Amino acid sequence: MAAIPARSIVDQFVFRPTGSTVCALTFLLHHVTATLERCSYVRCLMIDISKAFDRVDHPTLLTKINKLDLPPHAINWIISYLGGRSQILKRKGQLSASAEINTSIVQGSGIGPMLFVVMESDLSTMSSVNILLKYAEFISAI
Protein backbone atom coordinates (compact mmCIF):
# COMPACT_ATOMS: atom_id res chain seq x y z
CA MET A 1 0.00 0.00 0.00
CA ALA A 2 1.34 3.42 -0.89
CA ALA A 3 2.40 5.57 2.01
CA ILE A 4 0.11 8.27 3.29
CA PRO A 5 1.92 11.63 3.00
CA ALA A 6 3.70 12.44 6.28
CA ARG A 7 1.95 15.82 6.55
CA SER A 8 -1.36 13.92 6.81
CA ILE A 9 -0.37 11.99 9.93
CA VAL A 10 1.84 14.44 11.82
CA ASP A 11 -0.89 14.80 14.46
CA GLN A 12 -1.71 11.07 14.53
CA PHE A 13 -0.38 9.09 17.50
CA VAL A 14 -1.50 5.55 16.86
CA PHE A 15 -1.17 2.99 14.09
CA ARG A 16 2.35 4.16 13.32
CA PRO A 17 5.76 3.06 14.63
CA THR A 18 6.38 6.18 16.73
CA GLY A 19 2.86 6.50 18.08
CA SER A 20 1.69 5.68 21.57
CA THR A 21 -0.33 7.06 24.46
CA VAL A 22 2.91 8.37 25.99
CA CYS A 23 3.82 10.22 22.78
CA ALA A 24 0.34 11.76 22.55
CA LEU A 25 0.39 12.93 26.18
CA THR A 26 3.93 14.29 25.83
CA PHE A 27 2.89 16.23 22.72
CA LEU A 28 -0.14 17.66 24.56
CA LEU A 29 1.83 18.53 27.70
CA HIS A 30 4.53 20.26 25.63
CA HIS A 31 2.01 22.47 23.84
CA VAL A 32 0.04 23.27 27.00
CA THR A 33 3.25 24.23 28.83
CA ALA A 34 4.52 26.33 25.90
CA THR A 35 1.18 28.14 25.68
CA LEU A 36 1.13 28.82 29.44
CA GLU A 37 4.54 30.47 29.11
CA ARG A 38 2.93 33.04 26.75
CA CYS A 39 -0.66 33.17 28.04
CA SER A 40 -2.43 32.96 31.38
CA TYR A 41 -4.72 30.10 30.34
CA VAL A 42 -5.14 27.26 27.85
CA ARG A 43 -8.37 25.91 26.44
CA CYS A 44 -8.52 22.24 25.56
CA LEU A 45 -11.38 20.61 23.75
CA MET A 46 -11.24 16.86 24.01
CA ILE A 47 -13.70 14.76 22.09
CA ASP A 48 -14.22 11.06 22.64
CA ILE A 49 -15.39 9.59 19.38
CA SER A 50 -16.36 6.19 20.71
CA LYS A 51 -16.94 3.47 18.20
CA ALA A 52 -15.10 5.45 15.52
CA PHE A 53 -14.36 2.28 13.52
CA ASP A 54 -18.11 1.59 13.43
CA ARG A 55 -18.91 4.97 11.88
CA VAL A 56 -16.55 4.93 8.88
CA ASP A 57 -18.65 5.69 5.79
CA HIS A 58 -17.50 3.44 2.93
CA PRO A 59 -18.20 5.87 0.03
CA THR A 60 -16.30 8.65 1.83
CA LEU A 61 -13.40 6.31 2.63
CA LEU A 62 -13.22 5.08 -0.97
CA THR A 63 -13.17 8.68 -2.26
CA LYS A 64 -10.15 9.34 -0.03
CA ILE A 65 -8.45 6.08 -1.05
CA ASN A 66 -8.87 6.97 -4.72
CA LYS A 67 -6.83 10.14 -4.10
CA LEU A 68 -3.86 8.05 -2.93
CA ASP A 69 -1.22 6.80 -5.32
CA LEU A 70 -2.42 3.17 -5.26
CA PRO A 71 -2.50 0.71 -8.13
CA PRO A 72 -6.01 -0.04 -9.41
CA HIS A 73 -5.86 -3.68 -8.27
CA ALA A 74 -5.19 -2.55 -4.67
CA ILE A 75 -8.16 -0.17 -4.77
CA ASN A 76 -10.35 -2.93 -6.21
CA TRP A 77 -9.22 -5.26 -3.43
CA ILE A 78 -10.18 -2.69 -0.78
CA ILE A 79 -13.58 -2.16 -2.46
CA SER A 80 -14.11 -5.92 -2.42
CA TYR A 81 -12.98 -6.13 1.21
CA LEU A 82 -15.43 -3.46 2.36
CA GLY A 83 -18.37 -4.59 0.23
CA GLY A 84 -20.73 -7.50 0.45
CA ARG A 85 -21.03 -7.54 4.24
CA SER A 86 -24.32 -7.97 6.03
CA GLN A 87 -25.62 -8.54 9.51
CA ILE A 88 -28.54 -10.26 11.17
CA LEU A 89 -29.84 -9.51 14.64
CA LYS A 90 -31.06 -12.26 16.93
CA ARG A 91 -33.34 -11.17 19.76
CA LYS A 92 -35.32 -13.52 21.95
CA GLY A 93 -34.76 -16.31 19.47
CA GLN A 94 -36.09 -14.28 16.53
CA LEU A 95 -33.85 -13.42 13.56
CA SER A 96 -34.17 -10.11 11.76
CA ALA A 97 -33.90 -9.69 8.03
CA SER A 98 -30.38 -9.40 6.66
CA ALA A 99 -29.15 -5.79 6.42
CA GLU A 100 -26.23 -4.58 4.31
CA ILE A 101 -23.34 -2.98 6.20
CA ASN A 102 -22.17 0.19 4.42
CA THR A 103 -20.28 1.69 7.34
CA SER A 104 -17.54 0.41 9.64
CA ILE A 105 -14.15 -1.19 9.35
CA VAL A 106 -13.65 -4.70 10.64
CA GLN A 107 -11.82 -4.37 13.94
CA GLY A 108 -8.94 -6.74 14.44
CA SER A 109 -8.25 -6.87 10.72
CA GLY A 110 -4.78 -6.22 9.39
CA ILE A 111 -5.85 -3.40 7.07
CA GLY A 112 -8.39 -1.80 9.44
CA PRO A 113 -5.99 0.60 11.18
CA MET A 114 -4.57 1.89 7.87
CA LEU A 115 -8.07 2.44 6.49
CA PHE A 116 -8.97 4.38 9.63
CA VAL A 117 -5.87 6.58 9.29
CA VAL A 118 -6.83 7.31 5.67
CA MET A 119 -10.36 8.17 6.79
CA GLU A 120 -9.30 10.75 9.37
CA SER A 121 -6.10 11.99 7.75
CA ASP A 122 -7.72 15.16 6.37
CA LEU A 123 -9.15 16.34 9.70
CA SER A 124 -7.59 19.67 10.59
CA THR A 125 -8.12 22.77 12.70
CA MET A 126 -9.79 25.84 11.31
CA SER A 127 -7.10 28.11 12.74
CA SER A 128 -3.33 27.77 12.62
CA VAL A 129 -3.28 28.91 16.26
CA ASN A 130 -4.88 25.62 17.31
CA ILE A 131 -3.26 22.22 17.41
CA LEU A 132 -4.86 18.87 16.76
CA LEU A 133 -3.89 15.64 18.42
CA LYS A 134 -5.53 12.45 17.17
CA TYR A 135 -5.33 9.24 19.11
CA ALA A 136 -7.43 6.13 18.75
CA GLU A 137 -7.15 3.15 21.00
CA PHE A 138 -7.25 -0.04 19.02
CA ILE A 139 -7.84 -3.16 21.06
CA SER A 140 -7.96 -6.52 19.42
CA ALA A 141 -9.08 -9.69 21.09
CA ILE A 142 -6.54 -12.47 21.39
N, C-alpha and C positions, 0 to 999 in steps of 0.2 A: 504494500500500500504506500502510495506517495506520502511524503511527510507533509504535515500541516505546517504552514509558515510559522516560524518562531514568534513573530509579532502577534499571532493569534492566540498563543498559549502562555504569554509572559505572565499573566495574572492567574494561571491555572496551577493548582498545587496538588493534583492527584492524577493518576494514570500517566505519569511520566517519571523517568528515573530519579529526578531530583525533587520530586514532590512528596510531601508528607504533612501530617498535622503540625509537626514541629516547625517545618519551613513556613507554613501558612501563618502560624501564630507569631513567629519571629518577624515575618514581613509586616504583619499588622502592628506589632509592638514598636517596630522601628518607625513606621510612619506616624503612629500616634505620638511617640516621644518627640520626633522631629517637629511635628505640628505644635505640640505644647511648648517647644522652645521659642516659637514665633507668635503663638496665640495663647489666650487664656483658657480656651476650651476646645474640645474636639467633638464632633458629632459623628456617631457611627450608626449606620443603618444595617442591621443584620437580618437577612431573610432566610428562613428555613424552607427550602423547596422540597418538602418530603415527597417521596415517590417520584422523583424527577425522571427516572428511567421509564416509569409507567406513562408519562405524559409526552413522550417524544412523538411528534406528528410525522408520520412517514413521508408524505409529500414535501413537507418543509425540509426534512432531513435529506431527501433525495435531491432537492434543488441545490442544497449546499454541497452535497457530494459531487454533483455534476460540475461545480465550479473548480473542483480540485483537479490536479493533473494526474488523473487515473486512466489506465487503459480501459477501453469499452468493456472488455470481458470481466474486469474487476467490478465495474459499476453494475453490470448485468447480474453478477453473482450476489452483490449486496441487495439488489432489487428482489432477486429470487429468495434470498435469506429472509427478508422482511415480509414478503408477501405470502399469501396462502395459509395464514394462521387463523385459527378460530378457537372459540371457547364455548363450553357448555357449563351451566350452573346446575348443581344438584342441591336441592333444598327439600328436607323432609321426604326424601326418597323420590322426589319428582325431578325430572330432567327438563331443563329449558330447551328452547330451540337453539341451534348453533348460531353463533354471532361472529362475524368477521372481526379480526383485530387489526385496526389500522393506526394504532398508536402503540407505543412502548418498544423497548429494546429488551431482548431476553437477558435477564440478569444471570451472571455466572458464565456467560458465553465468552469466548476468546475475543471476539470482535466488538462486543458490547461497549466496553470503555472507550474505544477509539471512536465509535459512532457517536457516543455521548459528547466527547470532546469536540467533534465536528459540529454537532448540533448547537453547542453553546459558545463556540469559538468567536462568534461575531457580537456577543454581548459586550457593551462598552458603556462608559459613563457619558453623560451629556455635557459635562464640563471637564476641562483638563485639570481643574483644581482638585477634583475628586479622584480617588483611587478605587480600583475594583479588585477584589480578592475572591477567587472562585475555588471552592473546595467541595468535593462530593465524597461521601464515605461509601465505598463499595465493599460490601460484605458478601462473600460467597460461602455457601454451605459446603462442608467437606464430608 
